[in-house]
Amino acid sequence: MQSLFRRKSTEVVEEPVEAPEDAQPARPKGYTPAKGRETPKRPGAARQPAGTRKPLTKEEQRERRRQLRQEAAAEYRREGGPRDRGPERALARDVVDARRTAGTWFFGGALLVLLGSNAAMPPAIRTASTLLWAVLALAVIIDAILISRKIKKLVRERFPKTTQRMGSLYMYAIMRSLTFRRMRVPNPRVKLGEKI
């Protein structure tokens, strides 16, 4: 019965195959021909022996993340984002930061208007709040026109070959003028009243 399931042994003789002369020997994983040695798996692997780096505890990881966030926020306050790049934008910021703008009073005034226009208020206060709203709006519009004219003049003088769209530059400056000075990003680099 065993002979039914048993295979006949056949002798297979493998002849050695000669490798072509230009064939290269097998290399270990990670081998770089330029260096002639194996590359490390991650940065710093060659400098530190395995197992010498101590893993951070949860508290240390949390502290490290908080520190990185603070550094990123401080850099953003100094440098701003991609929309703040360029010498024309820096000039527009300086024009706004060197003057007192009606826009900084706009939100405080808008709060007074909101409170004064309440139906529970006497008619005289409601009328005054409506007039205050009109004065604030007119002041912001006049201020925006003055800022835009100054930016146009300075940009044409200092950057005659600029590719910056002037409408975009005006809007950038006007939006900055509506923001409280302490909350402006990037931080103001000129003092109030300083000549630009």
Summary of the structure (lengths in Angstrom):
residues: 196
radius of gyration: 35.9
end to end distance: 107.0
largest distance: 117.5
contacts: 409
relative contact order: 0.12
helix: 54%
strand: 2%
